């Protein structure tokens, strides 16, 4: 199966524009797609994106999806496992990494001071 990403040499990433709130996410969490595309209906493809949280933003329910996910926390703080009011959970600092197989429940998530993550999503080759 071919990877749906273009050859893209080093370039400056514009961190001030091109951000959008993904479907199902609260305002204050935005993504910027760096490469690829993920077809969740046909279960194929891959994408690399940046995900940023504004300070104080949190989700209220765990996430689960049918693709692999690798996550690296570059800047800020990320709390994993908060409750519906944004309380509790385990706090992580920059230079932390997670790899989740399809079907793994994860979250909810919160950031006290804001953060930027890089995520790589992909399906197992058929």
N, C-alpha and C positions, 0 to 999 in steps of 0.2 A: 504494500500500500504506500503510495506517495505521500510525502508530507506537504501540506498546503501552505508553505511559507516561502517567501521570496528571499533571494540572496540580498542581504542588506548589511553593508559595511558600517563601521562606526560612523555615527552621526549624532549631532546634538539633539536631544529630545526636548521639545518645547514643553516645559512643565506648567506654563501659564494658560494654555488653551487646549481644546480637544478632549476635555473631560466630560463624562455624562454619567448620570445615575443609572445603574443597571436595573432592569425590570425586577420588581419585588424587593428592592433595597430601599431603606429610608433615605430621605434627603440628608445630605451631609456625608454620604458615602458615594464616591465617584470612581469610575474606571477610565483608563486610557489604554486602548488596544495598541500594542507594539507590533505584533505580527500574527498572521494566521487567522483562522475562523473555526469555530466549533459548531458543528451541526448536531444538536442534541436529539433531534427527531430521528435521524438516520444513524446516529451513534458513530460519527467519524469526524476526523479533523483534529486540530490542535490550535491553541492560541496562547500567546504570552501577553499578559496585561499588567499594568500598574493599578493598584487599588489604594485609594487614600480615604482616610477617615478625618473629618474635621474634629476639633476638640469636643469631647463630651458626647459624641454620637455613639449609639449602641443599637444592636439588633435584639429582638426579643425571643426568637425561636431558633433552634438548631437548624443547620443546613444539611442536606444530603443530596447527592447527585450521582449519576451513573458513569462518571469519568474520573480519571486520576487527577489529583491536584497536588502540586508542589508549591509551597509558599515560603518566601524569605522576607523577613521583616528588616527593612533598611533603616528607617528612621522612626523615632517616636516610641510610643508604648502601645501594646495590644493586650487586652484582658480577654481571656477565653473562659466561658462558662458562667457569665453573669446571669442574674435572674431577669424577669420581665420588667423590673424597675431599674435595671442597670447596676444592681448591687452584687458584690461578691465576685467570684471567679479567680483565676490565676493570671498574674501579670507577667508579661514577657517584654524584654528590651531588645534593641537592635542586635543584628547578627544571630537571630534565632531562625530555625527552619522547621517545616513540617512537610510530611509526605503522606497523603491520604489515598487509600484505594477506593474504588467505586463502592458506594453503599455505606461509607463511614459517616456517622453523624458527627458534626462538629459545630462549635459555637454554643450559644450566642456569643457575640463579640462586642467589645467596647474599647474606646481609646479615650483616656483622660486628656492628654495633651495633643492628640492628633498623631497620625502615623502614615507611612507609605510602605506598601507591600509590593512585591513582585510575585505574580502567580503564573504557573504554567499548567494548562489543562489539556488533557489528551485522552483518547480512547485506546484500549488495547487493540492491536492489529487483529483483524479477523482471520 
